[in-house]
Amino acid sequence: MTPAELAEAWTTRFGEAATTSESHGEVTADVPATSWLEALTFARDDLGCSFFDWLTAVDELEDGFAIVAHLYSLEGGHHMLVRTRVPHEDPVLPTATGVFRGANWHERETFEMFGVVFDGHPNLVPLLLPDGFEGHPLRKDFILAARVAKPWPGAKEPGESGHGAPSRRRVRPPGVPDDWGPSHA
């Protein structure tokens, strides 16, 4: 299917409830959270997007979380992004594991990193972080403790912070005269 045909199929199926856009030949369909499973099923069954590639979230602060699934049609050779939005205050979405079994680990990771709850997930437990880890590190409001405890190491040259390794010796590349450069202007 061409991007125009994919967009037309979404409009025919969901009307005003879904909007589509195209970028680099790939169609993105934005659907309300209440139509999330219906949209994924439609993409799989009616548009041939039977290959589930990935699912993640994007923290858009006041706008909540955008949940994005990338699907692909092996037969048609076209890509689809299906996207919805959930609020920061109550980030809950039905699990897509009944539509795509491959969504299992992606939803677990999104739950762990962003705090989005996938209602009905068969095993929504942490996947990557150590036991006892508190918080959701990919949220934009997550405080990195290392940056509070000491300055970011890339802020200065080594040795310039007053502690740590000595400063690197400035070395001119071969063939550059001693009196050349900004300090000799």
Protein Blocks (a to p, Z undefined) as FASTA:
>chain_A
ZZklmmmmmmmmnmmmpccddeehiacddddfklmmmmmmmmmmmnopabcfbdcdddeh
jnopadddddddfklopacdddddddfklcccddfklmmmmlmmmmmmmmmmnopacehi
ablccfkbcghiacjfkbfklccfklmmpccfklpcehjlopajddddddddehiafkgc
jklZZ
